Amino acid sequence: MHQSQLFTKTRREDPSDETSKNAKLLIRGGFVHKEMAGVYDYLPLGLRVFNKIVGIIREEMNAIGGQEVVLSTLQDPELWKKSGRWSDEAVDNWFKTKLKNDAELGLGFTHEEPLTNLARSHIVSYKDLPRYVYQFQTKFRNELRAKSGIMRTREFVMKDMYSFSRSEEEFRQFYEECAVAYMNIFKRVGLGGITYRTFASGGSFSKFSDEFQTVSEAGEDHIYIDDKKRIAVNKEVYKDEVLKDLGIKKNDLREAKAIEVGNIFPLGTRFSEALGLTYKDENGKQMPVIMGSYGIGPGRLMGTVVEILSDEKGIIWPESIAPYKIHLLSLGTEKKVISAADGLYKTLTKAGVEVLYDDRDLRAGEKFADADLLGIPYRAVVSTKTIAEDKIELTERKTGHTSKVTAKELLSL
C-alpha cells in the first residue's frame, strides 16, 4: 500500500470526546472512526489488525475441533421466552425492534438460545456428540454507558463458541482444552505474560466461571494474582472459602486492575432443558445435553493491546497482528531516492512482505511522527545518506534500536 493512496489520514490532536488511550490513538492513527457513543467503524488499517486477530482466534478454535457458523442477528422472541431471557427485567441490555406488522424482534446480544434450538435438528444420538460450534458475529448490547473506546461498545463482533457434550466429564475435558487455547491466543497477540486465568462468579449457571484478565490500569476489574500458580481471583469472589477451595493463600496474592479479555463458563443443562435439546444414550434413554459457552471480542482484544502496548509517541503493534510488517519511508524528493525506494518496495512486496510505503511529499519529521503513531514493527528509511552507504536505515518500533542493513537483510527479518 502506498501511503499517498491510503483512504485515511492521521490526526495530530486527540479527539475531544474520548478519554481512553485506545480510542485516542486508534482514531488519531486512522484505524477506527467513531460514529456515536459506543459505535465505531473499522477503517483499512484497523480492519487489517482486526482480521489478523480474528485469524488467530479462528486457528485456535479450529485446532480444538471448533466448526464455524454464522447465525442471524434478528431474534425470535418466542425462543427467548422459553429460556426466560426475553423480558427487560431478566436482561436489561436488549435492543428490540418491530416488523411492519408490529411483530417484535430482538437484536442478538448473545446466541445460546438460537444455537441450542438449531442443534436440535442435528443432535439426536450419543453418536452425534460431542460438538463444538463457534461464530464471529455482530452483537448488540444497550449498554447504559458505553466507554473505554472499542473495549466496551454497543455494537461489536464477538467470537462465541458453544460446546455440546454427553457428560460432565466430557464437557470438563473440552473446557480445559479451551482454556489452554485461550491462553495461546493471548500469547500470540502479545498479551501472554500479563494475562491470567481468573476465577469469577458462575452466576446462575455454576459455582465458578473463568475470566481471562489482562493486567492494566485501564481495567475496570480488580483481581488478586498468584504469580507462582499464574492464576487469579476476581474481587467479586475474593472470600476465604473460595481461596480454600482453590488452594490459594492470601499472603501469596497481589491486587491489580485488569481488563477482561475473554471468558468461558459452564451452562450445564440450563438451555438444553429449556429448549428441549436431548440425545438418546447407548441404552435408548433421552438425556439433556451438557453445554458450555466461550467468548472473546476481537475488538476488545485490539483495544487492550493498544492500551498496554503503546508509548507517548503512539501504538506498538506486535508483529503477529500489525497492519503491515514494514513501514518504508522515502525521505527527500531527489529522483535517485524515489527510484531506490520504489525499487525496494517492489522487491519486498514481490517477496510477500507486507509493506506500507510512505511515498508522500512531506518533511522527514512528519513521516517519522506518523510512523511512531501507526506503530508498524519495523521502519525502513531510504534517503540520500543511506543510498551513499548502499544501506537502509532500520528502526525497530518496540525497542527503538536503529541499524544499517542491506536489502537482503531486510528481506530476512
C-alpha positions as CSV (number, residue, x, y, z in Angstrom):
1,M,0.0,0.0,0.0
2,H,1.3,3.5,-1.0
3,Q,0.5,5.8,1.9
4,S,-0.3,8.6,-0.6
5,Q,-3.2,6.4,-1.7
6,L,-4.4,5.4,1.7
7,F,-8.0,6.2,2.4
8,T,-7.3,7.6,5.8
9,K,-5.1,10.4,7.2
10,T,-3.5,10.7,10.6
11,R,-4.5,13.4,13.2
12,R,-2.2,15.4,15.4
13,E,-4.7,16.2,18.1
14,D,-6.6,13.8,20.4
15,P,-10.4,13.6,19.8
16,S,-12.1,15.8,22.4
17,D,-14.8,13.3,23.2
18,E,-12.6,10.4,24.1
19,T,-10.9,9.7,27.4
20,S,-9.4,6.2,26.8
21,K,-5.9,5.7,25.3
22,N,-7.0,3.1,22.8
23,A,-9.7,5.4,21.3
24,K,-7.4,8.4,21.1
25,L,-4.6,6.5,19.4
26,L,-6.8,4.4,17.1
27,I,-8.7,7.5,15.9
28,R,-5.6,9.6,15.5
29,G,-3.9,6.9,13.5
30,G,-7.0,6.4,11.3
31,F,-7.6,2.8,12.4
32,V,-11.2,3.5,13.5
33,H,-13.8,6.2,13.2
34,K,-16.4,7.0,15.9
35,E,-20.0,7.1,14.6
36,M,-21.5,7.8,18.0
37,A,-21.0,6.8,21.6
38,G,-20.2,3.0,21.7
39,V,-20.3,2.6,17.9
40,Y,-17.1,2.5,15.8
41,D,-16.2,1.9,12.2
42,Y,-13.1,-0.1,11.3
43,L,-11.0,1.6,8.6
44,P,-8.5,0.0,6.3
45,L,-5.6,-0.1,8.8
46,G,-7.8,-1.1,11.7
47,L,-9.6,-3.8,9.7
48,R,-6.2,-5.4,8.8
49,V,-5.4,-5.6,12.6
50,F,-8.9,-6.8,13.4
51,N,-8.8,-9.5,10.8
52,K,-5.4,-10.8,12.0
53,I,-6.8,-11.1,15.5
54,V,-9.8,-13.0,14.1
55,G,-7.5,-15.2,12.2
56,I,-5.5,-16.2,15.3
57,I,-8.7,-16.9,17.2
58,R,-10.1,-19.0,14.3
59,E,-6.9,-21.1,14.1
60,E,-7.0,-21.8,17.9
61,M,-10.7,-22.7,17.8
62,N,-10.3,-25.0,14.8
63,A,-7.3,-26.7,16.4
64,I,-9.6,-27.9,19.3
65,G,-12.3,-29.1,17.0
66,G,-14.4,-26.0,16.5
67,Q,-16.7,-25.7,13.5
68,E,-17.6,-22.2,12.3
69,V,-21.1,-20.9,11.5
70,V,-22.8,-17.5,11.3
71,L,-26.2,-17.2,12.9
72,S,-28.7,-14.4,12.3
73,T,-28.7,-11.2,14.3
74,L,-32.6,-10.9,14.3
75,Q,-34.1,-12.9,17.1
76,D,-37.5,-14.6,17.6
77,P,-38.9,-13.6,21.0
78,E,-40.6,-17.0,21.4
79,L,-37.3,-18.7,21.6
80,W,-36.0,-16.4,24.3
81,K,-39.3,-16.6,26.3
82,K,-38.7,-20.3,26.7
83,S,-35.4,-19.6,28.5
84,G,-36.8,-16.7,30.4
85,R,-34.5,-14.2,28.9
86,W,-36.8,-12.1,26.7
87,S,-38.1,-9.6,29.3
88,D,-36.2,-6.5,30.0
89,E,-36.4,-7.4,33.7
90,A,-34.4,-10.5,33.0
91,V,-32.0,-8.9,30.5
92,D,-31.6,-5.1,30.7
93,N,-29.5,-4.5,27.6
94,W,-31.7,-5.8,24.8
95,F,-32.1,-3.8,21.6
96,K,-35.5,-4.6,20.3
97,T,-37.3,-3.6,17.1
98,K,-40.5,-4.2,15.2
99,L,-41.5,-5.5,11.8
100,K,-44.0,-3.6,9.6
101,N,-46.8,-5.8,11.0
102,D,-45.8,-4.7,14.6
103,A,-44.3,-8.1,15.5
104,E,-41.5,-7.6,17.9
105,L,-37.9,-8.8,17.3
106,G,-34.6,-8.7,19.2
107,L,-31.1,-7.9,18.0
108,G,-28.9,-10.7,19.4
109,F,-26.7,-9.9,22.4
110,T,-25.5,-13.5,22.6
111,H,-26.6,-16.8,21.0
112,E,-27.1,-19.6,23.5
113,E,-30.8,-19.9,22.7
114,P,-30.7,-19.9,18.8
115,L,-27.8,-22.2,18.6
116,T,-29.3,-24.6,21.2
117,N,-32.5,-24.6,19.1
118,L,-30.5,-25.2,15.9
119,A,-28.7,-28.1,17.5
120,R,-32.0,-29.9,18.0
121,S,-32.0,-30.6,14.2
122,H,-28.6,-32.1,14.2
123,I,-28.0,-33.8,17.6
124,V,-30.3,-36.8,18.3
125,S,-28.0,-39.6,19.4
126,Y,-24.9,-40.0,21.6
127,K,-23.1,-40.7,18.4
128,D,-23.7,-37.0,17.4
129,L,-21.7,-35.8,20.4
130,P,-19.5,-34.0,21.3
131,R,-19.8,-31.0,19.0
132,Y,-18.2,-27.6,19.2
133,V,-19.6,-24.7,17.2
134,Y,-18.5,-21.1,17.0
135,Q,-19.0,-17.9,15.1
136,F,-17.8,-14.4,14.7
137,Q,-20.9,-12.4,14.8
138,T,-22.1,-8.8,15.4
139,K,-23.8,-8.4,18.8
140,F,-25.9,-5.5,20.1
141,R,-26.0,-4.5,23.7
142,N,-27.9,-1.5,25.0
143,E,-25.2,-0.5,27.5
144,L,-26.2,2.3,29.8
145,R,-22.8,3.9,29.4
146,A,-20.5,2.9,26.5
147,K,-17.0,3.7,27.5
148,S,-13.3,2.6,27.2
149,G,-13.2,3.2,23.4
150,I,-13.5,0.0,21.4
151,M,-13.3,-2.1,24.6
152,R,-16.9,-1.5,25.7
153,T,-19.3,-0.8,22.8
154,R,-23.0,-1.1,21.9
155,E,-22.3,-2.9,18.6
156,F,-19.4,-5.3,18.4
157,V,-18.2,-8.6,16.9
158,M,-17.8,-11.5,19.3
159,K,-16.4,-14.9,18.9
160,D,-18.8,-17.1,20.8
161,M,-18.3,-20.8,20.9
162,Y,-20.8,-23.3,22.4
163,S,-19.9,-26.9,23.4
164,F,-22.4,-29.8,23.4
165,S,-21.3,-32.8,25.4
166,R,-22.7,-36.1,26.7
167,S,-21.4,-35.9,30.2
168,E,-19.9,-33.6,32.8
169,E,-16.6,-35.3,32.4
170,E,-16.6,-34.9,28.6
171,F,-17.6,-31.3,29.0
172,R,-14.8,-30.6,31.5
173,Q,-12.2,-32.1,29.3
174,F,-13.1,-29.7,26.5
175,Y,-13.4,-26.8,28.9
176,E,-9.8,-27.2,29.9
177,E,-8.7,-27.6,26.3
178,C,-10.4,-24.3,25.5
179,A,-8.8,-22.6,28.5
180,V,-5.4,-23.6,27.0
181,A,-6.4,-22.4,23.6
182,Y,-7.4,-19.0,25.0
183,M,-4.1,-18.6,26.7
184,N,-2.4,-19.4,23.3
185,I,-4.5,-16.6,21.7
186,F,-3.4,-14.0,24.3
187,K,0.2,-15.1,23.9
188,R,0.0,-14.8,20.2
189,V,-1.4,-11.3,20.2
190,G,1.3,-10.1,22.6
191,L,-0.5,-10.2,26.0
192,G,0.6,-13.6,27.2
193,G,2.8,-12.6,30.2
194,I,0.3,-10.3,31.7
195,T,-3.0,-12.3,31.2
196,Y,-4.2,-14.6,33.9
197,R,-6.9,-17.2,34.1
198,T,-9.2,-15.7,36.7
199,F,-11.8,-17.4,38.9
200,A,-15.1,-15.5,38.9
201,S,-18.7,-15.9,39.8
202,G,-20.6,-18.5,37.8
203,G,-23.8,-16.6,38.2
204,S,-26.9,-18.8,37.7
205,F,-25.0,-21.4,35.7
206,S,-22.3,-22.8,38.0
207,K,-20.2,-22.2,41.1
208,F,-17.4,-20.6,39.1
209,S,-16.7,-19.3,35.6
210,D,-13.3,-18.4,34.2
211,E,-12.4,-15.0,33.1
212,F,-9.1,-14.1,31.3
213,Q,-7.9,-10.9,32.7
214,T,-5.0,-8.7,31.4
215,V,-3.3,-6.5,33.9
216,S,-3.8,-2.8,33.1
217,E,-4.5,0.4,34.9
218,A,-7.2,1.0,32.3
219,G,-9.1,-2.1,33.6
220,E,-12.5,-2.0,35.3
221,D,-11.9,-5.2,37.3
222,H,-9.9,-5.8,40.4
223,I,-8.2,-9.2,40.6
224,Y,-5.9,-10.9,43.1
225,I,-3.0,-12.7,41.4
226,D,-0.9,-15.7,42.5
227,D,2.2,-15.3,40.4
228,K,3.6,-18.7,41.1
229,K,0.5,-20.5,40.0
230,R,-0.3,-17.9,37.3
231,I,-4.0,-17.8,38.3
232,A,-6.1,-15.1,39.8
233,V,-9.3,-14.5,41.6
234,N,-11.8,-11.8,40.8
235,K,-12.6,-9.4,43.6
236,E,-16.3,-10.5,43.4
237,V,-15.4,-14.0,44.7
238,Y,-12.5,-13.0,46.9
239,K,-13.6,-14.9,50.0
240,D,-11.9,-17.2,52.4
241,E,-13.9,-20.2,51.4
242,V,-13.2,-19.6,47.7
243,L,-9.5,-19.3,48.3
244,K,-9.6,-22.5,50.4
245,D,-11.4,-24.3,47.5
246,L,-8.8,-23.2,45.1
247,G,-5.8,-24.0,47.3
248,I,-4.7,-20.3,47.3
249,K,-3.2,-18.4,50.3
250,K,-4.0,-14.7,50.8
251,N,-0.3,-14.0,51.5
252,D,0.6,-15.2,48.0
253,L,-1.7,-12.8,46.3
254,R,-1.2,-9.3,44.9
255,E,-4.0,-7.0,43.8
256,A,-4.2,-5.4,40.3
257,K,-6.6,-3.7,38.0
258,A,-7.3,-5.7,34.9
259,I,-9.2,-5.8,31.6
260,E,-11.4,-8.9,31.0
261,V,-10.4,-10.1,27.5
262,G,-12.3,-13.4,27.4
263,N,-14.4,-15.7,29.4
264,I,-15.5,-19.4,29.5
265,F,-18.3,-20.8,31.6
266,P,-20.4,-23.9,32.1
267,L,-24.0,-23.8,31.1
268,G,-24.9,-27.2,32.4
269,T,-28.4,-28.2,31.1
270,R,-29.9,-24.7,31.6
271,F,-30.6,-24.1,27.9
272,S,-30.9,-27.7,26.7
273,E,-33.7,-28.4,29.1
274,A,-35.5,-25.1,28.4
275,L,-35.4,-25.7,24.7
276,G,-35.7,-29.4,24.5
277,L,-32.2,-30.4,23.3
278,T,-31.7,-34.0,24.3
279,Y,-29.9,-37.1,22.9
280,K,-30.5,-40.8,23.1
281,D,-27.8,-42.6,25.1
282,E,-26.5,-46.1,24.5
283,N,-29.5,-47.5,26.4
284,G,-32.0,-45.5,24.4
285,K,-32.7,-43.1,27.2
286,Q,-33.3,-39.4,26.4
287,M,-30.7,-37.3,28.2
288,P,-30.2,-33.5,28.3
289,V,-27.1,-32.2,26.5
290,I,-24.4,-30.6,28.7
291,M,-23.4,-27.2,27.4
292,G,-20.6,-24.6,27.8
293,S,-20.0,-21.1,26.4
294,Y,-16.8,-19.5,25.4
295,G,-16.4,-15.8,24.4
296,I,-13.8,-13.4,23.1
297,G,-14.3,-10.0,21.5
298,P,-11.7,-9.3,18.8
299,G,-12.3,-5.6,19.0
300,R,-11.9,-5.6,22.8
301,L,-8.7,-7.5,22.4
302,M,-7.4,-5.0,19.9
303,G,-8.2,-2.1,22.3
304,T,-6.5,-3.9,25.1
305,V,-3.3,-4.3,23.0
306,V,-3.3,-0.6,22.3
307,E,-3.9,0.3,26.0
308,I,-0.9,-1.8,27.0
309,L,1.5,-1.8,24.0
310,S,1.9,1.9,23.3
311,D,4.0,4.8,24.5
312,E,3.9,8.6,24.4
313,K,4.5,8.5,20.6
314,G,1.9,6.1,19.6
315,I,1.0,2.4,19.2
316,I,3.5,-0.5,19.3
317,W,1.8,-3.4,17.4
318,P,3.1,-6.9,17.9
319,E,4.2,-8.3,14.6
320,S,1.5,-11.0,14.7
321,I,-1.3,-8.5,14.4
322,A,0.3,-5.4,12.9
323,P,-1.4,-4.0,9.8
324,Y,2.0,-4.2,8.0
325,K,5.4,-5.6,8.9
326,I,7.5,-2.8,7.5
327,H,6.8,0.9,7.2
328,L,9.0,2.1,4.3
329,L,9.8,5.8,4.3
330,S,11.3,7.7,1.3
331,L,13.0,10.9,2.5
332,G,13.6,13.7,0.0
333,T,12.4,14.5,-3.5
334,E,15.6,13.5,-5.4
335,K,14.9,11.1,-8.3
336,K,17.6,8.6,-7.1
337,V,15.9,8.4,-3.6
338,I,12.4,7.9,-5.1
339,S,13.8,5.3,-7.6
340,A,15.6,3.4,-4.8
341,A,12.6,3.4,-2.5
342,D,10.2,2.4,-5.3
343,G,12.6,-0.5,-6.2
344,L,12.8,-1.6,-2.6
345,Y,9.0,-1.5,-2.2
346,K,8.7,-3.8,-5.3
347,T,11.3,-6.2,-4.0
348,L,9.7,-6.5,-0.6
349,T,6.1,-6.9,-1.9
350,K,7.2,-9.4,-4.6
351,A,8.7,-11.5,-1.7
352,G,5.4,-11.4,0.1
353,V,6.4,-8.9,2.8
354,E,3.5,-6.6,4.0
355,V,4.7,-3.0,3.4
356,L,3.2,0.4,3.9
357,Y,5.2,2.7,1.7
358,D,5.2,6.4,2.8
359,D,5.8,8.0,-0.6
360,R,4.1,11.3,0.4
361,D,5.8,14.6,-0.2
362,L,6.2,15.6,3.4
363,R,9.0,16.6,5.7
364,A,11.1,13.8,7.4
365,G,9.8,14.9,10.9
366,E,6.1,14.4,9.8
367,K,6.8,11.0,8.4
368,F,8.7,9.9,11.5
369,A,5.9,11.1,13.7
370,D,3.3,9.2,11.7
371,A,5.4,6.1,11.7
372,D,5.6,6.2,15.5
373,L,1.9,6.8,15.8
374,L,0.9,3.9,13.5
375,G,3.3,1.6,15.3
376,I,4.3,-0.8,12.5
377,P,7.0,-3.1,13.9
378,Y,9.9,-2.0,11.5
379,R,10.6,1.4,9.9
380,A,12.9,1.2,6.9
381,V,14.3,4.6,5.7
382,V,15.7,5.3,2.2
383,S,17.5,8.7,1.9
384,T,20.4,10.3,0.1
385,K,22.6,9.3,3.0
386,T,21.5,5.6,3.1
387,I,22.0,5.4,-0.7
388,A,25.5,6.7,-0.4
389,E,26.2,3.9,2.1
390,D,24.3,1.3,0.0
391,K,22.3,0.5,3.1
392,I,18.8,1.0,4.6
393,E,18.2,2.6,8.0
394,L,16.1,0.1,10.0
395,T,14.5,1.0,13.3
396,E,12.5,-1.4,15.5
397,R,9.4,0.3,16.9
398,K,9.4,-1.8,20.1
399,T,12.9,-1.1,21.2
400,G,13.9,2.0,19.2
401,H,17.0,0.2,18.1
402,T,18.4,1.5,14.8
403,S,20.9,-0.2,12.5
404,K,22.0,-0.1,8.9
405,V,21.1,-3.2,6.8
406,T,21.1,-4.4,3.2
407,A,18.0,-5.1,1.2
408,K,18.8,-8.8,1.6
409,E,19.0,-8.5,5.4
410,L,15.7,-6.6,5.4
411,L,14.0,-9.4,3.5
412,S,15.2,-11.9,6.1
413,L,13.6,-10.2,9.0
